């Protein structure tokens, strides 16, 4: 083969792992974009459990769980990343609060986060590209019918809508809450536009079609996707679909993540319990979903990302692996196929595509 080898074309991936005292932290992998192989490159140990990772340009934002009860633990931490390098820039711990999801606005002036455990939505100021402090805290109240998961409000996801409102999924109250954004990034709840879902649904996450015409709400507790037509903050129900084949599986299932490809003609949902990724074909005219196939994963898939619109990479917490699957068009059967590449990681729970290529 000689002294020279073909240089791999890769994309970096950051993975957050609960693990143990030796394996807990942030891993950096390279994904080979020619075959889907996962290559470990670097490990950054942390004292706390990383719950969620998001990014905005060269910055990575990590939500950490408070493992100690100390006021300096938990919160949202900001890192600068360049391929394998990962350096702490700033952090906002807010008296030890644990955030489970975050969003940073496009011009990087404010970060928004949700606290599942204290039923709060917070606004964090950013100054000179660094996280500073919490400047607004909003308390969610209410409950629903599940005695274990819905005895109180549990905001668990936050993002921006196509028409530049903030949207929060509250698993505890069965609500998709719309917020208007005011001066200095402050949020104002819009009760007129806030959506009340069927009791016991447990909304976990919402995504939008690329043209902004449709919204897809993933319901963790009922294992359903609700499809809505979206216009000026108004959501009208189009369809409800199950996320796994109920006629084939009688065990308990939890819907954990949802994503859509760039073209918007396929939608993917991960299922913990059934341990699978379900692929739906999307009618881009009506927004409606049609189940295409079901792909087995390792135990308890919890989050997915789509890399270069070709590979679905999934973190399987209980199985202790990250796996890659290839999206193939024009195949006679199926859409998502195993690459047969995976990597063992202690309890991976979150991941994000880094910069590269």
Helices and strands as residue ranges (DSSP letters): E 10-17, E 25-32, E 38-45, E 50-56, E 59-64, E 75-82, E 85-92, G 94-96, E 101-104, E 110-115, E 120-127, E 130-139, E 155-160, E 166-170, E 175-181, G 183-185, E 187-189, E 195-196, E 203-208, E 214-219, E 224-231, E 234-242, E 254-260, E 266-272, E 276-282, E 289-296, E 301-307, E 311-316, E 321-327, E 336-344, E 348-353
